[in-house]
Amino acid sequence: MFKSVQKFTTHTNFTNALKITVAAVIPVIFFSFLDLFHVGFSFALGAVLTYPSDIPSNLKHKVNGILVALLIIASAAILVSVLHPYPFLFYPFFALGLFFLSIISVYGHRATMISFSGLLSMTLAFGHIQEGISILINTGYIVGGGLFYLLVSLIFYQIRPYRYVELQIADCLKLTSKYMKLRGDLWDNNAPRESIIKGQLLLQVELNTTHENLREILIRNRSTSGSSNQNRKMLFVFVSLVEILELALSTSFNHQKFNDQFSDFPKILKNYQNLAYNLAVTLKRISSSIVENKKYVSNHQLFSDLEILEQSIIEYQNSSTTKDAHEGVLMLSNMRDYVERQIDKVKVLERAFTESIEKQEAKFIEKDLEKFLTPLYYPWSTLQNNLSFSSTLFRHSLRLTITIFVAIIIGSLLSVEKVYWILLTIVVILRPGFGLTKNRTYERIFGTVLGGLIAFGIIAFTQNPFILSVFSIIAMLLGFTFTQTNYKVGATFVTIYVVFIYAMLTPNVQDVVQYRIMDTLLGAFLAFSANYLLWPSWEFLNVRVFLKKSIKANYDYLKEISEFYNKKGDVTTSYKVARKFAFIEIGNLMNSFQRMTQEPKSKQKQLPQLYKLVELNYSLVSSSASLGTYIQTHKTTKASEAFNVVVDTVLKNLNASMEILNSSSKSTDPTYQTEDLEVRFVELKNIRSKEIRENSVNEEDFQTKMQETQLVIEQLIWLTNLSESILKASQKLVQTDYNFLPK
């Protein structure tokens, strides 16, 4: 129980919720003692409006982002009140303001959160029109609240400047542990392999997000404030985790073949599965030590597990007399080599938490790190390129603006007392994609109704201001904590604290609960209807873009691997960047596919075919990583012409797939070079055999190197088959459904 509470309170979401709760509650308490509750409330409102813009980043960008958000919040509040008496000026301004604040989301995550703050400010200002000098006074209070939130946020940052990074590392360790656990699950004879692979793809999406957050913090902090010991340590850990994931991705096994091959020796696979599970458990333990803020103590059985596995392999080798024994030993040796490399990487990871990382030691990972970051610049051309109906965000911005105006008209016709509640509901619920809007609609309605009932029940027992104040603070803290992870629960607590506040301010709290529920229902209905009727952004229209990006990222990654194999030397930064984008784009593709599954059945165009392409691209990333890992970890000879021909064929297939997805014609016929490739594979093996024979010390050395050669050739064959399958699947997709052709 205590550990669960400790884990909850040390989470990043709780810390962020605590910041906004402190920043909002202190002004209210302070000014209430001065009998100026309305001033404290305005300060709290400024803090709440500023809070969304405080996203993870280095200190400079953090401060700049909050100040820009505060400028937009203040400007919106002033202009709405100043122009409101002049309808012919106000409504065009209001429409343009809503549209502009919505479409600046094209500039990325930070801009999206600043946009959200601005939209909240405009809708709240619409419901609380000020006059005369009170416009500037009230705006001043809001700005004061925003600056106070900035101060609180900076204090939290200075108290534990690396805590966010540590918790992100802990999350990354936990997600990587789950990924390794799923790899272990695949060894069960009757494992649901399709659902396990789908689970791995979904984890890849989460890992991509966590990796990007860590790059943003660790690398930008290093750029602006130098490389501190703690920053260097976290960077070292992060790079190790990326390598563990790459090694896991790059090593795929034919599990059915293993189960068939060793059906008479099940103990071998069971021993390996136990070792795979223990790798996952070790990563989870490191994660727990970070969350609990305890010194990590290595306490695993990985080496003894490895000895047990090696002993099992020896027993199999000695007892097996079948003709397949040689192949079986090779398969088990590859399995053992993989797990040995993973244990070595886990050892490196553990050392980062038990010993200090010297600056010289981490120097090799700090080279050209800035190239891994997404550039931060905001050109006018980005906005211009999105000012058309082909842009999802343009359609969303127009949809949001029209929906809010429809809500204003309906509110006026029905004489709704607090129209801004409807507007706030629309701003919070309406999203560019249908699936997320649908989920938000359901969760918002559920949370509002449940929160209203709970709050009403508590108020029926007591209306003591002190008790309601304590409950509202607790509800606020929990509401902001859960909003990011469980919106349904977050909306419930947010409703509770809003009702409690009104209960302390107005005597007719029953009417408040009733109107809030009614307004939420109306706003949710309008948001859901707008997303379905007004230029809907169905994912089947967007998934093709993510599909092409994933294929292009695979193309670039394999090209870098080929260049590295031909030129030798150290692994280049461009290689690592290409690897990064290959991982990111397969995650983005899976994310798009997931959004598509949340949409109406009639809009799930070619779902099985798309999922096949998702799996093929995932397998291609895995196969490419396998080839890249082999080249990095083994001394290789000069690349032969046969090798380059095979890789060029794979690249041509991927390029042809992209051309097909871009094509406006349905009759694109792919061509294959199967016979020539088969000759090249034989030629490649013969050339490599001759090279190894000339440089081998003895027959055993020759056989070992030939086994490695066979692995590379099999990987090239697999890459070729995958690229051909992607080409055929892309052609089938275009031929079957005209919706996937560019208009």
N, C-alpha and C positions, 0 to 999 in steps of 0.2 A: 504493500500500500504506500509506504513512505517513498520507495524507489519510483513508483508510478507518478506520485505527486512531484518528486524532484525532477523526473524526466520531463514532465509537462511544463514546469516552471522554468526550466533551463532552455526550452525550445525557443528558436528565433521568433516565432509568431507571438509567443507570450511576452517576450522582451519588447517587441514592437508595440504590442497592445498596452504594455505597462507605460511606455513612453507617452503615448497619446492620452492615456488615462490620467497620468500625473500632470501633463501639460494642460488638460482640460479642467481637471478638478481643482487644482490649486488656485487659479484665478477666481473661480466661483466661490470657494470658501473665503478667500481673502476679501473680495469685494462685498460678500454677504455680511461680513463683520462690520463693514463700513456702510451698511444699508444701501449698497449699490449693486444689487443682484443682477440687474439688467446689463451692467458693465461687465461683470464677471461672465455672464452668459455669452456676450458678444466676443469676449476674449476666447472662451471655450470653443465657440463656433469657428473663429479664425484658426485655432489649433487643429480642429477636426478637418477643416477644408484644406489645410496645408499638408496634413499627414500623408495622403496618398502619394505625393511627389517624393517622399523620402524613401528612395529605393536603394538597394545595395550598390555601392560604388566607392571610389576613393574620396577622401575628405573634400577636395576641391570641387569635384563634380556634385557631391552631395549638397554642399552649401549653395552652389550656383543653381542647382535644380530647384531647391526650396525657395530661393529668392525670386527666380523667374515665375514660379507658381504663385507666389505671394503677389507679385506685380499684376499678373493676370486676374487673380481673385479680386484685388482691390479695384482694378480698372473696370471689371465687369460690374461690380457692386455700384460704383459711382455712376457709370453710364446708364445702367438700367433705371436708377432712380431719377437721374437728371432728364432723360428723354421720355420717361413714362407719361408726363402730362401732354406730350405732343404725339398722338397716335400715328400720324403720317410719317413721322421720323422714327418713332420707337419700334414699330413692328418690322419695318425693313431692317433696322439695326439688329433687332432681336433674332431675326431669321439668319442674317449674315453672321452674327456672333456665334450662334449655335452651330452653323455649318462649318465656320472656320475652326472653332475649338475642337470639333469632332474630327475634321480631316487632318489636323496637324499630327494625328496618330501615325501618319506615314513615316514619321521620323524616328520611330522605334519605341521601345518600352517606356523610357523616361518621358518622352513626349506624350505617350498615351496616358500616363498617370497625371501629368500636368493638365492634359486635356480634360480628364475626369474631374479634377479639382475646379477648373474653370466652368465646366458645365453645371456642377453642383452650385457654384457661386451664383451663376446667372439665374437658375431656377429658384434658389432661395431668395435672391434679391427681388425677383418677380412677385414673390409672396409677401415681402416685407418692404414695401416702397417707403423710402424716407423723403423728407422735404427739407428745403433750406439748408441751414448750417448743420442740421443733424445728419445729412448725407456724409459730410466729411468726418464728423465726430464718430458716427457709427463705423465708418470704414476704418478710421484710425484705431478703434478698439479691435476690429478684426485683424488689422495688420499687426497690432500689438500682440494678439494671441498667436499669430503665425510666427512672429519673431521669438516669442516665449517658447513655442514648440521647438524652434531651431536651437535655442539655448539648451533646452532639456535634452534634445537629441545629441548635441555636442558633448554634454556632460556624460551621458550614457556611453558615448564613443570613447571619451578620454578615460573613463573608469576601466573599461575592458576593450581596448581598441581591436584586439584580435579575436574576440569571442565569436563574432559572426563568422569569420573565416574558419575557426575551429569547428563550429557547428555544421558549416557547409561541408567541411572535410568529413565530419562524422556521418552526415547524410550520404556523402559519396561512398564512404566505406560500407555503409549499410546497404545501399543499392547494389554495389558491386558484390557484396556478400549474397544478396538475394539472387543475383545473376549466376553466381557460382553454384548456389544451391539448386537452381533449376537445371544447370548442367549435370549435377549429380542425379537429379530425378530422372534424367533421360536414360539412365542405365537400368532402370527397372524393366523387366521383360515385357510387361504389359503397360508401359508408360503411355499416357495420352500425348504423344509427341507433338501433334499439331497444336494443341492448346499450350503446351510448354513453350514451343517456339514463339507462339503469339505473345505469351507472357514475357519472353526475352525481348521481343520487339518493343513492347510497352515500356519495359525497364530501360531500354535504349533511349526512348524519348525523355524519360526522367533524368537519366544520366547526362544526356546532352545539355539539358537546362542547368543542371548542377555544375557541369564542367564549364559552361559559359560564364556562370556567376563567379566561379573561382578564378577563371582567367581575368575577368574584369577587375576583381579585387586585388589579386596577388600581383599581376603584371603592371596594372596602372599604379598601384601603391609603390612598387619598385621604381617606376618611371619618375614619380613625383617626389618621393621621399627617400630613395635609396633602398638598399637591401639590408634590412635588419636581420638579426639572428632568427627571430620568430617567423618573419616573412620568408626567409630562406628555407627554414625547416618545413613550413607549410607548402612551399613551392616544390620542395624535394618530395614530399609525401604525395602531392597531387600528380606529379610526373610519374611516380611509381604506380599510382592507381591507374593512370591512363595506360601504362605499359602492361599491367596485369589484365586489364580489359582487352587490350589489343591481342595479347597472347591467347586469351580465352577465345576471342573471336576467330583468331587465325588457326586454331586447332580444332577441327571438326572430325568426328568419328562416325563411321557407319555402324550405328548401335545395333541394328538388326544383324549385320554381318558378324559383329563381335559375339552377340548372344548365340548365334548359330554355330560359330566356330568353337566356342568354349562352353557349349551346352553340357558337356561331361565334366567341366571344371568350373562350376559356378562360383567357387570360392574366390577365384582370381578377380572376377568383375565386382564381387561384393567387397573385397578388400580395397579395390580402386574407388568404388563408390564411397566407402567410409572415409577414404583420404580426401576425396573431393568435398564431402560434407565438412570435414575438419578444416579444410582451407577456408570455406565459407564462415565457419564458426570463429576462426581466428580473426578474420576481418571484422566480424560483428563484435568481438570482444574489444578490439582496438577502438571501434566506434563507441562502445559503451563507456570505455575509460575516459574518452574525450567529453562525452555528454555529462558524466558524473564528476568530471574534473578531478580524476584520480590518476596517479602515476601508473603507467602501464607496466605490467609485469608479465613477461612471456611465460605462458603456462600451457603450451600445446603439445600434442603427441605426433606432430607431422613427421619427424625423422624416424620415429619407431614405426609409424604407419608405412613409411616408405620402405623400411627394411622388411616389413611383413609382405609388402607387394613384391619386392625383389625376390624374396624367398619363394613366393607363390610362382613367380615366373620360372625360377630355377627348377622347382618341382615339376612344373608343366613340361619344361624342356627335357628333363630326365625321364619322365614317365610316358611322354607321348611318342608313339612309333608310327603315327600316320604320315601319309605323304604331304599332308597340309601342315605338319609340325613346323617346318621352316617358315612358312608364311605366318603362322600363329605367333612364333617368337618375334618376328619382325613387327607385327601389329602390337604386341605387348611392349616391345622396346620403344616404339614411338609413343605409346601411352606413358611409359615410365619417364622418357625424356621430357615430355610436356610437363608432367607434374613436378619433376626435379627443377625445371626452370621456374615454375610458379612458386615453389618453396623458396628458391633463391631470392625471388622478388619480394616475397613476404618477409624474408629475413632483412632485406634492405629497408623495408617499410617499418619493421619493428625497431631497427636500429635508430631510426629518426625519432622514436619516442623514448628511447632508453639512453641515447648518447647525443652529444652535440654534433651538429653538422658544420664542418669548417667551410669557410668562404671559398677556399681553393677547391674543395671537394665538390661544391655545387656549381662551380664555374661553368662546367660543360652544359648545364641545363639553362643557363641564363643568357645564352647567345641568341640574339635576334628575337627575343620574346615578344616584342611589340607587334611583330608580323602576325601573331596569333589572335590579335584583338580585332574586333569590328571597329572600323574607323568612325570617329565621332566628328562628323561635319554635317551641316544642314543646308545644302544648296537649294536655291529657289527652284531649280529644275526638277527636283524630286517632287515638289508640290505641283508644279505645272504638269508633269507627266501623269499625275493622278486626277487631273481635272477632266475626266471623261467617264462615260458609263461603263467602259471596260474595266475601270478600277473598282474593286470590291469596297474600298473605304469611301470612295466618292458616292457610291450608291447607299452605303450605310449612313453617311453624313446627311444626305438628302432625305433618307427615310426617317432618321431621327428628328430632323427639323420639321418635317411635315407632320409626324406623329405628335410632337409636342404642341404644334398649332391646332391640330384636331382636338387634343385634350383640353386646350384653353377654350375652344369654342364650345365643346360639350360641357365643360365646367361652368361656363357662363350661362348656357341654356338651362342647366339643371340647378343653377344657383348654389354650386358647391362652395362650402365655406373656406376650405383650404385646398385650392386648386394645385398649389405647389407640391402637395403630397403626391398627387397623380404624376406631376412632371418629374419629381424625384424618382418615383418608381420606374418611369420610362427610362430615365438616364441610367439607372442602376441595372435594369434588366436587359434592355435592348443591346444586342451585340451583333457584329457583322455576320456571324454564322447562325444558321437556324438551330442547330443542335444545342449550342450553348445558351441561346435565348430560351429555348424550350425548357431546358433544365433549370435555368435561373427563374423562369416564370413559376414553375411548380414549387421550387424551394422557397421562393419569396412568399408565395401565398401560404404555404404550409407554415413557415416560420412566423409570419404575421398573425395568422389565426391562432396558432398555438401560443405564441408570446402574449397576444392580447388576452387570451383566456387565463393564462398563468398569472399575468399582472393583475387582471380583474379579480381573480380569486384571492390574491394576497391583499389587495386593497380592501376587499370585503371584510377581512379580518382586522386590519389595522390601517389607519391613515396617519399614524405618527410620523411627522416630517423627518425625524432623525432616522427611524428605521427604514423609511422609504429612501432616504439619501444613501444609507449604507448599501441597501439592495441595488439601487441604481448604479452605484460605483462598481459593485461586483458584476452586475449585468453588463455594464459598459466594457469592463476588462475582458470578460468572457466573450462578448460579442465581437470585439476586434480581434481576439485571439483566434476564433473559429472561422472568421469571414474568409480567410485565404484557403483553409483546408476543408471546411465543411460549411458551405454557405447556408444550408438549411438550419443548422444549429446557430450559426452566427446571426442570421436574420431573426431567430427566436429571441435571443438575448438583446439584440438591438431594439426590437419592439418593446421588450420588457422595460428597458431603461428609459425609452422615449415616453411610454405611458406613465412611468413613475414620476418623471419630470413634470409632465402635464398635471398629474395628480396633486403635486405640491403647489402648482400655479393656479389651477382652476378647480372649482367645486364640482363641476359636471363631468367627471372623469369617464363615466359610462358612455357619454356621447362621444368623447375623444376616442375611446376604444372602437366604438361602432363606426365612426367616420374614417378612422385609419384603416380598418379592415375593408370598408367599402371603396375607399380611394385606392387602396392597394390592388384590389380585385379589378377595378376599372383600368388602372394603369397597366397591370399585367395583361389584361385582355387586349388593350390597344397595342402594346409592344409585340405580343405574340402575333396578332393579326397583321401588323405592319410588316413583320419579318416574313410572313407567308405571302402577302399580297403585293407589297411594293418592291419591285425589282429584287426578288429574293436571291441570296447568294448561295445557291446549292453547291455542295462540295464536289459533285461530279464534274462541275465546270472548272474547278480549281485543281483537282487532284492530278490532272495531266501535267500541270506546271511543276508540281512537286516531283512527279515521276521523271520528267525530263531533267530536272535539277539533280536528282539522285543518280541517274544514268551518267550525266555529265561529270558529277563528282567521282563516280567509279572510274570513268574514262581517265580523268586527270590523275587519280591515285595510281592506277595501273601504269600509266605513262611514266610517272615518277619512279615507280619500282623498276621499270625496264631501263630507264636512264641510269639509275643507281647501279644496277647489275652490270651495265655496259661500262660505266666510268669508274666504278669502285670508289674507294676513299671513305670519308665519314658520311654519316647520314645528313643530308642537307635540310635546311629549314623549310624549303619548298616541299620536300617530301613529307615532313611532319604536318605542314599546313594542309596539304592535299589529303592526308590521312584524317585530319580533324574534320574537314568538310565532308569527306565520305561518310564518316560516322554521323555527323549532324544531319545530312540530307536524308539518310535512310530513316532517321528518327522523325524528321519532318514529314516524310512520306507516310510513315505509319500513323502519325498524328492526324494527317489529313484523312486517311482511310478510316480512322476511328470516328472522326467527326461525321463522315459520310454514313456510318452505321447508325448514327443517332437521328438521321433524317427520315422522312416518310418513305415507305417501301417503294412508292412510285418514283422516287428520286434517287434510289440506290442503283444507278445504272452500271451494269457489268461488274457487280460486286465480286463474284468469284474470280473473274479474270483479273481484276485489279489486285485482289489479294495474292493471286499467283505471281503477279509482277512484283509485289512488295517482297514476297518470300525469295524470289529469284534475285532481286537486288541485294537483299540481306545476305544471301549465300555468296553472291559475287564479292561483296565487301569482305566476308569471312575468308574466301578463297584467295583474294588479292593480299589480304593481311598475312595469310599463311605463307604465301610466296615471299612477301617482303620480310617477314620474320626469319624465314630460312636463310635468305641472302645475308641478313644482318648478323646472324649467329653462326654462320659457317664460312670458312674460307673458300671462295669460289674462283674458278678459272675464267678465262676470257669467254664472254658470251658468244655462242656460235651463231651463224647465219640462220640456222634452223630455229633456234630459240626466238630470234627477232621476228622471223616469219610467223611463228605461232602467235606471239604477242600482238603483232601488227594485225593479224586476222581477228583477234578478239577486239582490238580497238576499232577496226572497221565495222564489225558487227554492232558495237555499241553506238558508233557514229551513225550507222544506217538506221538503228532504232530511233535515235533522236530525229533524224530526217523524216522517218515515217510518222512520228507523233506530230511533227510540224507540217506534214504534207497536207495539201487540200485535195489530194487524189486518193481514191480507195484502192487503186490497182497497183500498189507498190509491191513488187516481187523481189524478195531477198534472194541473193545468190550465195551459194556455199562452195567451199573448196575442200570438201571432205577427203577426196582421194589424195590431193596434194598434202593435206595436213597429216594424214596417216603416214605418208612417206617421210614427212618432216619429223614426226615423232620417232620413227625408227632410226632416222639419220641422227637425230639428237642423241638418242641412247647409244648408238654405235660410236659417235665422236667422243662422248663423255667416257665411254668404256675404254676407248683407246688411251685417252688422256690419263685416266686413273691407273690403267695397267702400267703405263710408263713411269708413274710417280709413286706406285705402291711399294711398300717395304716387303710385304709378304702377301700370301693368299687371303689371310684373314683381314688384313687392312684393305685389300681390294674388294672383298665382299661387303665390308662395312660401308665403304664409299659408294659402291654400286647400289646399296640399299637406299642411301640418301638420294642418289640420282633418280632412282625409280620413283621416290616420293615427289621430287620436283616435276618429273614428267607427268605423273598422275595428276598433279595440281594443275599443270598446263592443260591437260585433257579436260579436266573438270571446268576450268575457266572457259575453254572453248565451247563446251557443251552448254554452259550457263549463258554465255553471250548469244549463242544461237537460239536458245530457248527464249531469251528476252526479245530477240529480234522477231521470232515467230509470234510470241504473245502480243507484242506491240502491233504487229500487222493485223492480228485477229481482232484486237481491241478496236482499231480504226475501221476495219471492214465491217464489224458487227454493229457498231453504234456510231452513227453520224454525229452524235453530240460531242464526240471527242475530236472532231475535226475543227481547226480554227475557222472562225467565221470571218 
